[in-house]
Amino acid sequence: MSATEPPIGANPKSSVPVCVAVCSLLIILALVLGVGLASNLVLRHIVQTVPFCVAAVLGVRRLLSAQLHPLNCASLRGKASWPV
């Protein structure tokens, strides 16, 4: 990559936000259907996936801010699951 090329994801037609949306939807499905149904705590996992819903919406709308939002989701998810 040369100095004159735009950075990856700077193209408005980039597929990166769409990949973020798909991955966020997969995480939501895994937490709600996989873990939530097995542990009978579906409501808890729905609440924990709200930040991933925001990432999915940003990705579907192809906004470039969707690339950084999952970092916040991962940090929130990690802190929320630690025992107090």
C-alpha atoms as a printed R data frame, in Angstrom:
   type eleno elety resid chain resno       x       y      z
1  ATOM     1    CA   MET     A     1   0.000   0.000  0.000
2  ATOM     2    CA   SER     A     2   1.490   3.298 -1.044
3  ATOM     3    CA   ALA     A     3   1.160   6.656  0.666
4  ATOM     4    CA   THR     A     4  -1.235   7.910 -2.006
5  ATOM     5    CA   GLU     A     5  -3.782   5.101 -1.641
6  ATOM     6    CA   PRO     A     6  -6.733   5.642  0.689
7  ATOM     7    CA   PRO     A     7  -6.795   3.476  3.819
8  ATOM     8    CA   ILE     A     8  -8.767   0.255  3.857
9  ATOM     9    CA   GLY     A     9 -12.426   0.925  4.561
10 ATOM    10    CA   ALA     A    10 -12.278   4.565  3.408
11 ATOM    11    CA   ASN     A    11 -14.215   3.685  0.266
12 ATOM    12    CA   PRO     A    12 -17.957   4.320  0.772
13 ATOM    13    CA   LYS     A    13 -18.673   1.133 -1.172
14 ATOM    14    CA   SER     A    14 -16.454  -0.877  1.189
15 ATOM    15    CA   SER     A    15 -17.665  -4.282  2.314
16 ATOM    16    CA   VAL     A    16 -16.163  -3.892  5.797
17 ATOM    17    CA   PRO     A    17 -19.331  -2.406  7.379
18 ATOM    18    CA   VAL     A    18 -21.393  -5.228  5.882
19 ATOM    19    CA   CYS     A    19 -19.006  -7.796  7.387
20 ATOM    20    CA   VAL     A    20 -19.361  -6.039 10.748
21 ATOM    21    CA   ALA     A    21 -23.154  -6.254 10.443
22 ATOM    22    CA   VAL     A    22 -23.086  -9.958  9.589
23 ATOM    23    CA   CYS     A    23 -20.686 -10.766 12.437
24 ATOM    24    CA   SER     A    24 -22.779  -8.735 14.894
25 ATOM    25    CA   LEU     A    25 -25.920 -10.584 13.855
26 ATOM    26    CA   LEU     A    26 -24.139 -13.918 14.310
27 ATOM    27    CA   ILE     A    27 -23.039 -12.904 17.812
28 ATOM    28    CA   ILE     A    28 -26.601 -11.861 18.661
29 ATOM    29    CA   LEU     A    29 -28.005 -15.161 17.408
30 ATOM    30    CA   ALA     A    30 -25.377 -17.179 19.264
31 ATOM    31    CA   LEU     A    31 -25.967 -15.392 22.570
32 ATOM    32    CA   VAL     A    32 -29.749 -15.270 22.458
33 ATOM    33    CA   LEU     A    33 -30.547 -18.611 20.846
34 ATOM    34    CA   GLY     A    34 -27.524 -20.689 21.828
35 ATOM    35    CA   VAL     A    35 -26.639 -19.551 25.314
36 ATOM    36    CA   GLY     A    36 -29.903 -17.853 26.310
37 ATOM    37    CA   LEU     A    37 -32.145 -20.825 25.596
38 ATOM    38    CA   ALA     A    38 -29.754 -23.305 27.178
39 ATOM    39    CA   SER     A    39 -29.474 -21.331 30.418
40 ATOM    40    CA   ASN     A    40 -33.069 -20.019 30.494
41 ATOM    41    CA   LEU     A    41 -31.735 -16.449 30.660
42 ATOM    42    CA   VAL     A    42 -32.943 -15.153 27.297
43 ATOM    43    CA   LEU     A    43 -33.846 -11.676 28.574
44 ATOM    44    CA   ARG     A    44 -30.396 -11.188 30.095
45 ATOM    45    CA   HIS     A    45 -28.693 -12.052 26.817
46 ATOM    46    CA   ILE     A    46 -31.044  -9.812 24.836
47 ATOM    47    CA   VAL     A    47 -30.005  -6.896 27.048
48 ATOM    48    CA   GLN     A    48 -26.327  -7.811 26.620
49 ATOM    49    CA   THR     A    49 -26.655  -7.816 22.828
50 ATOM    50    CA   VAL     A    50 -28.090  -4.280 22.529
51 ATOM    51    CA   PRO     A    51 -24.645  -2.785 21.665
52 ATOM    52    CA   PHE     A    52 -24.261  -5.424 18.949
53 ATOM    53    CA   CYS     A    53 -27.653  -4.384 17.549
54 ATOM    54    CA   VAL     A    54 -26.272  -0.863 17.166
55 ATOM    55    CA   ALA     A    55 -23.228  -2.263 15.347
56 ATOM    56    CA   ALA     A    56 -25.480  -4.304 13.062
57 ATOM    57    CA   VAL     A    57 -27.583  -1.241 12.177
58 ATOM    58    CA   LEU     A    58 -24.462   0.835 11.467
59 ATOM    59    CA   GLY     A    59 -23.113  -1.929  9.266
60 ATOM    60    CA   VAL     A    60 -26.331  -2.403  7.313
61 ATOM    61    CA   ARG     A    61 -26.429   1.334  6.648
62 ATOM    62    CA   ARG     A    62 -22.791   1.040  5.437
63 ATOM    63    CA   LEU     A    63 -21.541   3.728  7.802
64 ATOM    64    CA   LEU     A    64 -17.784   3.758  8.307
65 ATOM    65    CA   SER     A    65 -18.245   4.203 12.066
66 ATOM    66    CA   ALA     A    66 -19.368   0.560 12.094
67 ATOM    67    CA   GLN     A    67 -15.715  -0.459 11.913
68 ATOM    68    CA   LEU     A    68 -14.856   0.852 15.390
69 ATOM    69    CA   HIS     A    69 -18.121   0.208 17.231
70 ATOM    70    CA   PRO     A    70 -17.499  -3.542 17.801
71 ATOM    71    CA   LEU     A    71 -14.401  -2.676 19.847
72 ATOM    72    CA   ASN     A    72 -16.689  -0.934 22.324
73 ATOM    73    CA   CYS     A    73 -19.081  -3.881 22.203
74 ATOM    74    CA   ALA     A    74 -16.318  -6.330 23.066
75 ATOM    75    CA   SER     A    75 -15.176  -4.261 26.032
76 ATOM    76    CA   LEU     A    76 -18.744  -3.841 27.316
77 ATOM    77    CA   ARG     A    77 -19.486  -7.547 26.875
78 ATOM    78    CA   GLY     A    78 -16.341  -8.518 28.795
79 ATOM    79    CA   LYS     A    79 -17.083  -6.244 31.739
80 ATOM    80    CA   ALA     A    80 -20.752  -7.211 31.902
81 ATOM    81    CA   SER     A    81 -20.004 -10.908 32.180
82 ATOM    82    CA   TRP     A    82 -17.509 -10.654 35.056
83 ATOM    83    CA   PRO     A    83 -18.866 -11.665 38.442
84 ATOM    84    CA   VAL     A    84 -19.183  -8.814 40.896
